[in-house]
């Protein structure tokens, strides 16, 4: 529970700014005039509402669900959790290996 609260604090500003900027993109569509404005008015309202609801869920429900469902490593994990953890760690290691190679190549003089 403590980790969920701390994680929510860390990403709160980012989620809030992304939610507001995405909702702001559809404000001009909401106030369009003419035939196109009439066609896209409901679309803009629905998309803006979905973005705002998604932001609220991301700030409130998701961290709390993570605190309930995620367990510390090695604590009563089933086969699926162990295999997905192993594949995630493999992908992370592969990314690190390729990133080191690219940085080594980029930093070498031509």
SEGUZA-743166 format. One line per 8 residues: number of its first residue (from 1); their letters; for each residue z negated, y negated, x of N, C-alpha, C. Coordinates in Angstrom, 3 decimals, always signed. Atoms other than C-alpha are relative to their C-alpha. Layout:
BEGIN
NUM> a> Z Y X Z Y X Z Y X  ...
//
This chain:
BEGIN
1> xxxxxxxx> +0.000 +1.186 +0.822 +0.000 +0.000 +0.000 +0.000 -1.263 +0.875  +0.055 +1.131 -0.921 -0.825 -2.343 +2.873 +1.364 -0.276 +0.627  -1.327 +0.149 -0.602 +2.569 -1.689 +4.480 +0.996 -0.584 -1.003  -0.903 +0.524 +1.019 +4.351 -2.427 +1.183 -0.205 -1.504 -0.181  +0.283 +1.431 +0.148 +2.610 -5.781 +0.856 +0.507 -0.771 +1.217  -0.461 +0.654 -1.229 +3.330 -6.676 +4.487 +1.531 -0.047 +0.057  -1.465 -0.026 +0.011 +6.981 -5.599 +4.147 +0.569 -0.979 -1.009  -0.438 +0.965 +1.000 +7.344 -7.650 +0.981 -0.109 -1.425 +0.498
9> xxxxxxxx> +0.167 +1.335 -0.587 +6.006 -10.691 +2.812 +1.088 -0.294 +1.020  -0.986 +0.212 -1.062 +8.439 -10.199 +5.681 +1.397 -0.276 -0.535  -1.363 +0.151 +0.512 +11.567 -9.952 +3.558 +0.089 -0.907 -1.213  +0.017 +0.806 +1.218 +10.514 -12.204 +0.680 +0.918 -1.201 +0.047  -0.834 +1.194 -0.088 +12.180 -15.392 +1.883 +1.478 +0.355 +0.040  -1.404 -0.408 -0.106 +15.402 -13.574 +2.755 +0.555 +0.404 -1.358  -0.466 -0.438 +1.324 +15.663 -11.931 -0.655 +0.106 -1.184 -0.950  -0.031 +1.174 +0.866 +14.816 -15.174 -2.430 +1.201 -0.886 +0.304
17> xxxxxxxx> -1.133 +0.861 -0.349 +17.428 -17.164 -0.495 +1.336 +0.659 -0.350  -1.251 -0.684 +0.361 +20.117 -14.501 -0.995 +0.204 -0.005 -1.509  -0.111 -0.012 +1.453 +19.371 -14.268 -4.713 +0.435 -1.358 -0.527  -0.356 +1.337 +0.476 +19.533 -18.016 -5.217 +1.406 -0.408 +0.414  -1.355 +0.380 -0.431 +22.695 -18.457 -3.152 +1.068 +0.797 -0.755  -0.971 -0.764 +0.779 +24.478 -15.621 -4.960 +0.087 -0.501 -1.436  -0.026 +0.538 +1.362 +23.451 -17.015 -8.343 +0.709 -1.353 -0.023  -0.627 +1.324 -0.050 +24.602 -20.493 -7.274 +1.517 +0.084 +0.094
25> xxxxxxxx> -1.452 -0.164 -0.109 +28.087 -19.155 -6.539 +0.645 +0.042 -1.376  -0.586 -0.168 +1.330 +28.594 -18.422 -10.237 -0.246 -1.188 -0.920  +0.222 +1.186 +0.833 +27.425 -21.816 -11.531 +1.308 -0.723 -0.319  -1.275 +0.634 +0.365 +30.920 -23.387 -11.264 +0.804 +0.827 -1.010  -0.711 -0.856 +0.960 +32.355 -20.393 -13.123 -0.590 -0.184 -1.385  +0.683 +0.179 +1.284 +29.783 -20.955 -15.868 +0.472 -1.258 -0.708  -0.384 +1.277 +0.600 +30.946 -24.533 -16.418 +1.501 -0.265 +0.034  -1.455 +0.185 +0.025 +34.709 -23.959 -16.191 +0.459 -0.356 -1.412
33> xxxxxxxx> -0.536 +0.370 +1.306 +36.756 -25.476 -18.983 +1.328 +0.714 -0.228  -1.283 -0.589 +0.339 +39.860 -24.281 -20.748 -0.109 +1.471 -0.356  -0.059 -1.409 +0.382 +40.979 -20.765 -21.529 -0.698 +0.874 +1.039  +0.656 -0.789 -1.051 +39.833 -19.396 -18.172 -1.514 -0.154 -0.074  +1.431 +0.228 +0.137 +36.412 -20.965 -18.692 -0.599 +0.815 -1.124  +0.484 -0.805 +1.134 +36.060 -19.274 -22.062 -0.021 +1.478 +0.342  -0.057 -1.415 -0.363 +37.085 -15.933 -20.583 -1.115 +0.387 +0.966  +0.960 -0.336 -1.052 +34.710 -16.103 -17.633 -1.430 -0.452 -0.273
41> xxxxxxxx> +1.347 +0.488 +0.293 +31.669 -17.727 -19.305 -1.004 +1.142 -0.103  +0.920 -1.129 +0.155 +30.035 -14.467 -20.380 -0.132 +0.796 +1.287  +0.022 -0.700 -1.281 +30.970 -12.857 -17.085 -0.980 -0.679 +0.953  +0.883 +0.739 -0.896 +29.170 -15.583 -15.142 -1.460 +0.152 -0.420  +1.380 -0.146 +0.484 +26.058 -15.330 -17.340 -0.540 +1.385 +0.336  +0.452 -1.368 -0.259 +25.858 -11.550 -16.994 -0.214 +0.227 +1.492  +0.144 -0.184 -1.451 +26.423 -11.577 -13.223 -1.206 -0.759 +0.530  +1.156 +0.763 -0.449 +23.852 -14.340 -12.699 -1.303 +0.663 -0.436
49> xxxxxxxx> +1.207 -0.686 +0.472 +21.299 -12.491 -14.823 -0.253 +1.266 +0.807  +0.153 -1.227 -0.790 +21.935 -9.249 -12.924 -0.484 -0.311 +1.408  +0.422 +0.384 -1.347 +21.520 -11.013 -9.580 -1.473 -0.401 -0.002  +1.397 +0.445 +0.068 +18.241 -12.627 -10.642 -0.934 +1.180 -0.266  +0.818 -1.190 +0.264 +16.870 -9.366 -12.070 -0.090 +0.868 +1.249  +0.007 -0.773 -1.242 +17.870 -7.579 -8.875 -0.932 -0.614 +1.029  +0.899 +0.669 -0.924 +16.024 -10.174 -6.819 -1.459 +0.208 -0.362  +1.374 -0.218 +0.453 +12.871 -9.826 -8.917 -0.438 +1.431 +0.283
57> xxxxxxxx> +0.320 -1.405 -0.273 +12.993 -6.028 -8.636 -0.185 +0.228 +1.494  +0.107 -0.161 -1.451 +13.545 -6.259 -4.874 -1.295 -0.567 +0.546  +1.238 +0.613 -0.473 +10.497 -8.487 -4.477 -1.255 +0.673 -0.538  +1.210 -0.523 +0.628 +8.131 -6.652 -6.800 -0.040 +1.518 -0.055  +0.060 -1.432 +0.287 +9.009 -3.104 -7.756 +0.317 +0.867 +1.212  -0.427 -0.842 -1.117 +10.747 -1.745 -4.655 -1.081 +0.202 +1.061  +1.060 -0.255 -0.986 +7.916 -2.330 -2.139 -1.124 +0.891 -0.542  +1.069 -0.822 +0.569 +5.373 -0.792 -4.523 +0.439 +1.451 -0.163
65> xxxxxxxx> -0.497 -1.375 +0.097 +7.565 +2.251 -5.157 +0.038 +0.659 +1.377  +0.007 -0.553 -1.359 +7.962 +2.709 -1.407 -1.402 +0.389 +0.417  +1.378 -0.334 -0.371 +4.190 +2.646 -1.022 -0.456 +1.276 -0.695  +0.389 -1.215 +0.719 +3.927 +5.452 -3.569 +0.778 +1.239 +0.456  -0.843 -1.158 -0.288 +6.830 +7.682 -2.517 +0.064 +0.372 +1.473  -0.148 -0.288 -1.418 +7.037 +7.356 +1.260 -1.338 +0.389 +0.607  +1.201 -0.497 -0.669 +4.517 +9.266 +3.321 +0.153 -0.202 +1.505  -0.102 +0.082 -1.456 +3.667 +8.944 +7.022 +0.720 +1.218 +0.562
73> xxxxxxxx> -0.738 -1.101 -0.618 +5.754 +11.098 +9.368 -0.903 +1.199 +0.226  +0.717 -1.245 -0.245 +4.656 +14.722 +9.516 -0.986 +0.365 -1.088  +0.970 -0.276 +1.053 +2.542 +14.563 +6.353 +0.687 +0.645 -1.202  -0.526 -0.767 +1.143 +3.670 +17.297 +3.892 +1.469 -0.329 -0.311  -1.414 +0.254 +0.233 +7.412 +16.844 +4.324 +0.699 +1.299 -0.368  -0.793 -1.178 +0.357 +9.819 +19.237 +2.628 +1.234 +0.076 +0.905  -1.156 -0.236 -0.878 +13.016 +20.571 +4.209 +1.009 -1.142 -0.068  -0.953 +1.099 +0.144 +15.192 +17.795 +2.801 -0.469 -1.229 +0.770
81> xxxxxxxx> +0.527 +1.162 -0.709 +12.916 +15.090 +4.186 +0.093 +0.185 +1.509  -0.091 -0.245 -1.443 +12.800 +16.712 +7.612 +1.437 -0.108 +0.483  -1.398 +0.049 -0.432 +16.585 +17.125 +7.763 +0.553 -1.425 -0.077  -0.498 +1.377 +0.082 +17.274 +13.568 +6.573 -0.623 -0.868 +1.091  +0.639 +0.732 -1.102 +14.759 +12.239 +9.110 +0.690 +0.307 +1.321  -0.676 -0.400 -1.239 +16.456 +14.224 +11.864 +1.388 -0.640 +0.097  -1.336 +0.597 -0.028 +19.918 +12.948 +10.869 -0.081 -1.514 +0.181  +0.175 +1.449 -0.189 +18.658 +9.346 +10.654 -0.306 -0.319 +1.456
89> xxxxxxxx> +0.337 +0.216 -1.410 +17.155 +9.599 +14.126 +1.219 +0.260 +0.897  -1.225 -0.267 -0.750 +20.413 +11.123 +15.417 +0.982 -1.155 -0.093  -0.891 +1.152 +0.173 +22.427 +8.260 +13.935 -0.518 -1.200 +0.782  +0.597 +1.098 -0.752 +19.995 +5.756 +15.465 +0.239 +0.167 +1.503  -0.212 -0.257 -1.425 +20.255 +7.393 +18.883 +1.469 -0.175 +0.391  -1.429 +0.161 -0.260 +24.069 +7.521 +18.665 +0.376 -1.479 +0.027  -0.263 +1.434 +0.024 +24.164 +3.830 +17.741 -0.506 -0.657 +1.285  +0.544 +0.557 -1.245 +21.923 +2.983 +20.694 +0.858 +0.350 +1.197
97> xxxxxxxx> -0.850 -0.448 -1.107 +24.112 +5.020 +23.053 +1.300 -0.796 +0.033  -1.263 +0.747 +0.039 +27.338 +3.328 +21.875 -0.227 -1.482 +0.277  +0.290 +1.409 -0.246 +25.713 -0.119 +21.917 -0.228 -0.264 +1.485  +0.199 +0.162 -1.444 +24.556 +0.344 +25.516 +1.333 +0.076 +0.735  -1.307 -0.119 -0.640 +28.077 +1.450 +26.477 +0.845 -1.241 -0.186  -0.782 +1.204 +0.270 +29.704 -1.558 +24.807 -0.556 -1.183 +0.784  +0.592 +1.112 -0.730 +27.230 -3.983 +26.363 +0.231 +0.126 +1.501  -0.263 -0.234 -1.431 +27.705 -2.403 +29.780 +1.434 -0.396 +0.315
105> xxxxxx> -1.410 +0.330 -0.210 +31.491 -2.780 +29.431 +0.219 -1.509 -0.124  -0.194 +1.426 +0.212 +31.238 -6.333 +28.131 -0.601 -0.835 +1.116  +0.646 +0.797 -1.049 +28.928 -7.476 +30.900 +0.608 +0.203 +1.380  -0.603 -0.233 -1.316 +31.005 -6.038 +33.749 +1.106 -1.050 +0.239  -1.021 +1.011 -0.306 +33.236 -8.584 +35.507 +1.405 +0.602 -0.067  -1.380 -0.460 +0.138 +36.960 -8.330 +34.867 +0.749 -0.068 +1.301
//
